[in-house]
Amino acid sequence: MYAELLSATVLLILVTDPFGNVPLVVAALREVPRERRLKVVVRECLIAYLLLLVFLFGGKSFLELMHLSETSVSIAGGVILFLIALKMVFPSAGGVFGESGTGEPFIVPLAIPAIAGPSALATVMLLASRSPGSLGMLVVAVSITMAVGVVVLASADRVQRVIGEHGVLALERLMGLVLTALAVEMLLSGIRTFVAQLQ
């Protein structure tokens, strides 16, 4: 139980990538008054949290409605995670999720796709479909992930000042490497299941 909770929490933290989102948050909140920044971060994390819970509880029904199998979600989730991980390891000028724009952000780009992006939504759906009897544990994992996200992103200015831009970049690349391995494992799991179904 605790091992599953730890595994799910670590996976979700890697997927939502709070440390990698620090530069994006700093850029997105540059035009926002300092006294409002915490409220904006909490609001965006809350929106992302609710969206993740919707996909956690409604993911199985959504898969059935779209006639999608757990295998296809596993392979698709692995591909998406792999692409996100590659962008984390080899960042582009616009960052992992593109340019952030100006003004006070609302939903885009912080809640979606920075925190609750395609990879995070696919991951919670996959976790729910694999362990339908462990939804309570998964809710705890998502809650812990969002709590970590709020703490890190609320301290984005401070984190970037302490470890510097190069430190943030190094941390993001390290998380990208771990996420690459998780993505490959997810892909291989889906492929193994698919091959087993053919026999």
Order of alpha helices (4+ residues) and beta strands (2+ residues): alpha-alpha-alpha-alpha-alpha-alpha-alpha
